[in-house]
Amino acid sequence: MLQTELTASPLWKNEQDWTNLAVQAAKAAISASSHADLLDRNFAIEVSVKLADDSEVHSLNKAYRGKDKPTNVLSFPQIQPDLLETLANTDDGEALLGDIILAYETCRDEASAKNISFSHHVSHLIVHGSLHLLGYDHENEIDAGLMENCEINALATLGIANPYAEQV
């Protein structure tokens, strides 16, 4: 079972059901990953999503990654990837995979520049962030290809086109 906790800054207007979008995107990512069985465990898997602004993400990016600029999404895993397979139960019945934080202005500007819907771009970034929580990365070509394939498959289940199609 998947639980998604969402908090949003006022910039993220109520024009979209962000909570449902986050739940669907995180679930799609987990289902498309090699850790899909986490959804069938006898405890809840939790993903925390914060919809923030560029200023907050800039501060976090500088503090944790040494990059003095905002970015679209940050992920902070709470479980080491090599321990995901061994999760059997928890004391309180849930396991926090980690936190995903998105920067409103950067996400909005990227969606506009790519001429795609804002909600589809946010879904993609939550899928991307969820995969990072599961240990996926894109530091080298092989890992990037594996992660992109998971993203493409997850987004397809949400009815969202391949975001990498132009790069092929």
Backbone as CSV, one residue per row, in Angstrom:
resi,resn,N_x,N_y,N_z,CA_x,CA_y,CA_z,C_x,C_y,C_z
1,MET,0.844,-1.170,0.000,0.000,0.000,0.000,0.890,1.234,0.000
2,LEU,0.475,2.252,-0.740,1.219,3.501,-0.842,0.452,4.625,-0.176
3,GLN,1.149,5.372,0.656,0.597,6.593,1.223,1.458,7.743,0.733
4,THR,0.821,8.821,0.341,1.546,9.998,-0.094,1.069,11.183,0.718
5,GLU,2.013,11.827,1.391,1.725,13.039,2.154,2.177,14.223,1.309
6,LEU,1.299,15.194,1.142,1.620,16.341,0.304,1.405,17.634,1.069
7,THR,2.370,18.543,0.929,2.213,19.914,1.419,2.544,20.833,0.258
8,ALA,1.864,21.973,0.212,2.052,22.885,-0.911,2.110,24.329,-0.441
9,SER,3.041,25.080,-1.024,3.110,26.510,-0.758,1.958,27.186,-1.505
10,PRO,1.622,28.413,-1.141,0.500,29.106,-1.797,0.656,29.278,-3.312
11,LEU,1.883,29.222,-3.815,2.081,29.350,-5.264,1.354,28.258,-6.043
12,TRP,1.255,27.105,-5.421,0.622,25.964,-6.079,-0.885,26.083,-5.878
13,LYS,-1.500,26.871,-6.724,-2.932,27.152,-6.606,-3.764,25.877,-6.624
14,ASN,-4.974,26.006,-6.198,-5.883,24.862,-6.111,-6.520,24.490,-7.440
15,GLU,-5.898,24.860,-8.546,-6.434,24.548,-9.867,-6.310,23.065,-10.212
16,GLN,-5.515,22.338,-9.439,-5.222,20.931,-9.705,-5.323,20.170,-8.389
17,ASP,-5.764,18.946,-8.451,-5.744,18.090,-7.270,-4.339,17.500,-7.162
18,TRP,-3.448,18.281,-6.556,-2.046,17.893,-6.487,-1.846,16.614,-5.680
19,THR,-2.661,16.408,-4.656,-2.508,15.201,-3.844,-2.762,13.963,-4.690
20,ASN,-3.859,13.930,-5.430,-4.165,12.789,-6.288,-3.093,12.611,-7.365
21,LEU,-2.643,13.709,-7.950,-1.605,13.634,-8.967,-0.341,13.006,-8.374
22,ALA,0.037,13.430,-7.167,1.239,12.906,-6.528,1.096,11.416,-6.222
23,VAL,-0.063,11.013,-5.721,-0.309,9.603,-5.420,-0.187,8.772,-6.694
24,GLN,-0.837,9.209,-7.757,-0.826,8.451,-9.013,0.577,8.376,-9.611
25,ALA,1.313,9.487,-9.569,2.662,9.506,-10.142,3.614,8.626,-9.343
26,ALA,3.573,8.718,-8.026,4.459,7.897,-7.193,4.137,6.412,-7.369
27,LYS,2.853,6.091,-7.399,2.444,4.693,-7.580,2.887,4.171,-8.947
28,ALA,2.742,4.985,-9.972,3.169,4.580,-11.318,4.674,4.335,-11.356
29,ALA,5.435,5.200,-10.682,6.891,5.035,-10.657,7.279,3.739,-9.963
30,ILE,6.705,3.498,-8.797,7.035,2.276,-8.056,6.640,1.047,-8.871
31,SER,5.464,1.084,-9.484,4.985,-0.049,-10.288,5.888,-0.334,-11.474
32,ALA,6.476,0.713,-12.050,7.335,0.551,-13.229,8.767,0.177,-12.864
33,SER,9.080,0.200,-11.581,10.447,-0.053,-11.129,10.671,-1.528,-10.812
34,SER,11.890,-1.843,-10.481,12.217,-3.206,-10.050,11.763,-3.463,-8.614
35,HIS,11.181,-2.460,-7.976,10.687,-2.577,-6.598,9.159,-2.546,-6.533
36,ALA,8.494,-2.949,-7.586,7.026,-2.912,-7.637,6.393,-3.715,-6.503
37,ASP,7.083,-4.735,-6.042,6.540,-5.563,-4.971,6.372,-4.799,-3.652
38,LEU,6.997,-3.661,-3.512,6.816,-2.848,-2.302,5.347,-2.492,-2.089
39,LEU,4.615,-2.353,-3.172,3.200,-1.986,-3.075,2.350,-3.112,-2.509
40,ASP,2.876,-4.326,-2.506,2.128,-5.487,-2.016,2.554,-5.938,-0.623
41,ARG,3.448,-5.200,-0.006,3.934,-5.592,1.324,2.846,-5.380,2.374
42,ASN,3.045,-5.956,3.549,2.034,-5.880,4.601,2.167,-4.633,5.474
43,PHE,2.764,-3.605,4.923,2.874,-2.314,5.595,2.817,-1.214,4.544
44,ALA,2.590,-0.009,4.996,2.445,1.123,4.069,3.819,1.677,3.682
45,ILE,3.951,1.989,2.418,5.113,2.681,1.899,4.689,4.140,1.772
46,GLU,5.474,5.050,2.347,5.095,6.458,2.309,6.106,7.279,1.515
47,VAL,5.573,8.194,0.723,6.368,9.170,-0.006,5.841,10.539,0.407
48,SER,6.749,11.408,0.785,6.384,12.775,1.152,6.706,13.690,-0.023
49,VAL,5.721,14.493,-0.438,5.907,15.423,-1.556,5.649,16.832,-1.056
50,LYS,6.607,17.703,-1.287,6.440,19.114,-0.930,6.502,19.942,-2.201
51,LEU,5.461,20.717,-2.418,5.411,21.623,-3.559,5.849,22.983,-3.027
52,ALA,7.079,23.344,-3.330,7.715,24.527,-2.763,7.928,25.586,-3.839
53,ASP,8.778,26.537,-3.526,9.127,27.585,-4.492,10.623,27.516,-4.793
54,ASP,11.059,28.306,-5.763,12.460,28.285,-6.168,13.392,28.631,-5.021
55,SER,12.998,29.573,-4.181,13.852,30.008,-3.078,14.164,28.852,-2.123
56,GLU,13.134,28.113,-1.736,13.341,26.993,-0.819,14.180,25.893,-1.465
57,VAL,13.881,25.569,-2.707,14.637,24.520,-3.392,16.072,24.974,-3.627
58,HIS,16.274,26.248,-3.929,17.621,26.797,-4.090,18.431,26.578,-2.814
59,SER,17.839,26.916,-1.666,18.527,26.745,-0.373,18.882,25.283,-0.123
60,LEU,17.936,24.391,-0.395,18.191,22.961,-0.188,19.239,22.432,-1.158
61,ASN,19.181,22.870,-2.393,20.131,22.435,-3.409,21.547,22.870,-3.026
62,LYS,21.664,24.083,-2.498,22.968,24.599,-2.069,23.466,23.832,-0.844
63,ALA,22.592,23.628,0.129,22.992,22.981,1.374,23.343,21.502,1.191
64,TYR,22.576,20.777,0.388,22.746,19.330,0.293,23.499,18.850,-0.938
65,ARG,23.522,19.664,-1.990,24.186,19.216,-3.211,25.326,20.134,-3.624
66,GLY,25.498,21.264,-2.899,26.568,22.205,-3.217,26.337,22.972,-4.499
67,LYS,25.076,23.025,-4.948,24.743,23.732,-6.190,23.942,24.981,-5.836
68,ASP,24.497,26.128,-6.152,23.929,27.418,-5.747,22.913,27.929,-6.765
69,LYS,21.856,27.151,-6.949,20.788,27.529,-7.874,19.570,26.658,-7.583
70,PRO,18.400,27.108,-8.009,17.231,26.226,-7.872,17.301,25.118,-8.921
71,THR,16.530,24.087,-8.699,16.396,22.999,-9.662,14.933,22.587,-9.656
72,ASN,14.523,21.778,-10.592,13.099,21.435,-10.680,12.643,20.507,-9.560
73,VAL,13.455,19.487,-9.239,13.052,18.505,-8.222,14.268,18.020,-7.449
74,LEU,14.068,17.835,-6.164,15.070,17.225,-5.297,14.451,16.012,-4.630
75,SER,15.248,14.992,-4.430,14.782,13.784,-3.741,15.732,13.473,-2.609
76,PHE,15.149,13.107,-1.482,15.921,12.760,-0.301,15.480,11.382,0.185
77,PRO,16.163,10.325,-0.280,15.805,8.965,0.129,16.030,8.763,1.632
78,GLN,15.168,7.981,2.245,15.296,7.659,3.665,15.705,6.212,3.900
79,ILE,15.674,5.404,2.846,16.062,3.995,2.953,17.141,3.729,1.907
80,GLN,18.230,3.120,2.341,19.286,2.771,1.412,18.737,1.804,0.368
81,PRO,19.086,2.011,-0.898,18.557,1.141,-1.955,18.791,-0.350,-1.714
82,ASP,19.946,-0.715,-1.140,20.218,-2.135,-0.918,19.378,-2.729,0.210
83,LEU,18.688,-1.887,0.968,17.820,-2.382,2.041,16.357,-2.486,1.625
84,LEU,16.008,-1.957,0.457,14.612,-1.992,0.010,14.088,-3.417,-0.120
85,GLU,14.919,-4.314,-0.622,14.492,-5.704,-0.821,14.252,-6.425,0.492
86,THR,14.917,-5.992,1.544,14.823,-6.702,2.817,13.766,-6.124,3.746
87,LEU,13.081,-5.073,3.333,12.024,-4.526,4.177,10.950,-5.586,4.375
88,ALA,10.725,-5.958,5.592,9.722,-6.985,5.870,8.568,-6.430,6.683
89,ASN,8.857,-5.540,7.583,7.824,-4.946,8.423,8.435,-3.749,9.127
90,THR,7.611,-2.963,9.750,8.096,-1.806,10.472,7.387,-1.741,11.811
91,ASP,7.965,-0.990,12.733,7.374,-0.865,14.065,5.997,-0.224,14.038
92,ASP,5.830,0.775,13.187,4.554,1.504,13.171,3.702,1.196,11.949
93,GLY,4.074,0.199,11.167,3.265,-0.207,10.028,3.486,0.578,8.758
94,GLU,4.534,1.441,8.742,4.826,2.165,7.506,6.322,2.424,7.393
95,ALA,6.763,2.585,6.158,8.163,2.874,5.873,8.217,4.095,4.962
96,LEU,8.918,5.128,5.403,9.062,6.349,4.605,10.182,6.148,3.601
97,LEU,9.810,6.124,2.311,10.833,6.012,1.270,11.670,7.277,1.212
98,GLY,11.017,8.434,1.395,11.764,9.687,1.371,10.900,10.856,0.968
99,ASP,11.589,11.968,0.718,10.949,13.248,0.409,11.280,13.687,-1.011
100,ILE,10.271,14.244,-1.663,10.429,14.832,-2.996,9.990,16.285,-2.876
101,ILE,10.820,17.200,-3.374,10.507,18.626,-3.276,10.622,19.238,-4.663
102,LEU,9.562,19.926,-5.084,9.530,20.564,-6.401,9.502,22.079,-6.262
103,ALA,10.135,22.760,-7.204,10.197,24.222,-7.231,9.209,24.762,-8.257
104,TYR,8.213,25.486,-7.784,7.122,25.955,-8.633,7.615,26.716,-9.870
105,GLU,8.388,27.774,-9.663,8.764,28.636,-10.791,9.570,27.875,-11.840
106,THR,10.511,27.058,-11.389,11.327,26.285,-12.325,10.471,25.288,-13.090
107,CYS,9.597,24.586,-12.397,8.710,23.614,-13.064,7.794,24.303,-14.071
108,ARG,7.218,25.427,-13.660,6.321,26.178,-14.539,7.060,26.634,-15.790
109,ASP,8.268,27.200,-15.607,9.036,27.710,-16.739,9.471,26.582,-17.677
110,GLU,9.848,25.435,-17.126,10.235,24.299,-17.966,9.050,23.787,-18.770
111,ALA,7.896,23.672,-18.145,6.705,23.204,-18.860,6.367,24.156,-20.003
112,SER,6.458,25.443,-19.723,6.167,26.447,-20.755,7.173,26.355,-21.901
113,ALA,8.456,26.244,-21.576,9.501,26.163,-22.604,9.359,24.902,-23.458
114,LYS,8.882,23.819,-22.858,8.706,22.554,-23.579,7.337,22.459,-24.235
115,ASN,6.497,23.458,-23.980,5.146,23.487,-24.519,4.348,22.233,-24.134
116,ILE,4.449,21.894,-22.842,3.692,20.767,-22.304,2.857,21.251,-21.130
117,SER,1.865,20.485,-20.760,1.016,20.908,-19.652,1.809,20.876,-18.342
118,PHE,1.506,21.836,-17.503,2.173,21.944,-16.206,1.944,20.679,-15.383
119,SER,0.712,20.185,-15.359,0.414,18.998,-14.547,1.151,17.760,-15.063
120,HIS,1.320,17.638,-16.384,2.061,16.501,-16.927,3.540,16.591,-16.541
121,HIS,4.072,17.813,-16.582,5.477,17.996,-16.206,5.685,17.675,-14.724
122,VAL,4.762,18.121,-13.886,4.855,17.825,-12.452,4.749,16.314,-12.227
123,SER,3.841,15.656,-12.940,3.745,14.192,-12.832,5.074,13.541,-13.185
124,HIS,5.683,13.988,-14.276,6.971,13.432,-14.697,8.015,13.630,-13.598
125,LEU,8.052,14.807,-13.007,9.061,15.081,-11.989,8.824,14.275,-10.708
126,ILE,7.568,14.019,-10.382,7.289,13.177,-9.214,7.663,11.727,-9.523
127,VAL,7.406,11.263,-10.726,7.867,9.932,-11.138,9.394,9.884,-11.025
128,HIS,10.057,10.878,-11.575,11.518,10.954,-11.560,12.044,10.934,-10.115
129,GLY,11.445,11.789,-9.274,11.860,11.847,-7.872,11.606,10.546,-7.137
130,SER,10.480,9.908,-7.420,10.156,8.624,-6.779,11.186,7.563,-7.153
131,LEU,11.606,7.559,-8.399,12.620,6.588,-8.823,13.948,6.842,-8.109
132,HIS,14.285,8.104,-7.879,15.486,8.397,-7.088,15.352,7.826,-5.679
133,LEU,14.151,7.906,-5.096,13.942,7.347,-3.756,14.165,5.836,-3.739
134,LEU,13.999,5.215,-4.890,14.167,3.764,-5.016,15.579,3.378,-5.443
135,GLY,16.474,4.355,-5.513,17.862,4.065,-5.840,18.251,4.241,-7.289
136,TYR,17.325,4.635,-8.135,17.655,4.878,-9.540,18.409,6.195,-9.657
137,ASP,19.288,6.264,-10.650,20.042,7.492,-10.869,20.359,7.629,-12.346
138,HIS,20.971,8.741,-12.695,21.298,9.003,-14.095,22.704,9.579,-14.208
139,GLU,23.612,9.057,-13.368,24.996,9.543,-13.344,25.827,9.007,-14.508
140,ASN,25.409,7.905,-15.080,26.115,7.397,-16.258,25.070,6.973,-17.288
141,GLU,25.527,6.704,-18.499,24.620,6.433,-19.619,23.736,5.200,-19.392
142,ILE,24.301,4.158,-18.826,23.536,2.922,-18.602,22.439,3.162,-17.568
143,ASP,22.811,3.766,-16.439,21.825,4.047,-15.389,20.765,5.031,-15.876
144,ALA,21.203,6.025,-16.649,20.245,7.008,-17.184,19.234,6.326,-18.099
145,GLY,19.698,5.418,-18.949,18.794,4.696,-19.844,17.791,3.853,-19.091
146,LEU,18.248,3.178,-18.040,17.371,2.359,-17.213,16.313,3.226,-16.517
147,MET,16.755,4.354,-15.966,15.827,5.243,-15.280,14.820,5.846,-16.257
148,GLU,15.300,6.287,-17.419,14.399,6.859,-18.424,13.357,5.851,-18.885
149,ASN,13.749,4.593,-19.067,12.776,3.565,-19.463,11.701,3.391,-18.406
150,CYS,12.093,3.398,-17.138,11.099,3.318,-16.056,10.168,4.525,-16.102
151,GLU,10.735,5.700,-16.316,9.919,6.914,-16.398,8.929,6.828,-17.553
152,ILE,9.404,6.427,-18.706,8.549,6.330,-19.893,7.400,5.362,-19.639
153,ASN,7.710,4.202,-19.047,6.676,3.203,-18.760,5.685,3.707,-17.717
154,ALA,6.182,4.359,-16.676,5.300,4.895,-15.637,4.393,5.974,-16.217
155,LEU,4.964,6.875,-16.982,4.168,7.967,-17.560,3.129,7.440,-18.552
156,ALA,3.464,6.402,-19.281,2.506,5.812,-20.231,1.259,5.337,-19.497
157,THR,1.434,4.773,-18.293,0.267,4.305,-17.534,-0.601,5.470,-17.068
158,LEU,-0.025,6.673,-17.056,-0.763,7.879,-16.669,-1.302,8.631,-17.891
159,GLY,-1.056,8.076,-19.081,-1.507,8.726,-20.303,-0.662,9.922,-20.696
160,ILE,0.603,9.915,-20.284,1.510,11.027,-20.575,2.557,10.552,-21.572
161,ALA,2.769,11.358,-22.600,3.696,11.001,-23.678,5.134,10.929,-23.180
162,ASN,5.930,10.187,-23.921,7.351,10.038,-23.633,8.042,11.408,-23.635
163,PRO,8.565,11.852,-22.505,9.214,13.169,-22.453,10.561,13.193,-23.127
164,TYR,11.105,12.020,-23.462,12.416,11.945,-24.090,12.323,11.704,-25.592
165,ALA,11.125,11.699,-26.142,10.926,11.366,-27.554,11.751,12.250,-28.486
166,GLU,11.892,13.515,-28.184,12.651,14.437,-29.052,14.146,14.159,-28.991
167,GLN,14.611,13.489,-27.930,16.029,13.238,-27.764,16.489,11.976,-28.481
168,VAL,15.535,11.211,-29.009,15.883,9.927,-29.640,16.483,10.150,-31.000
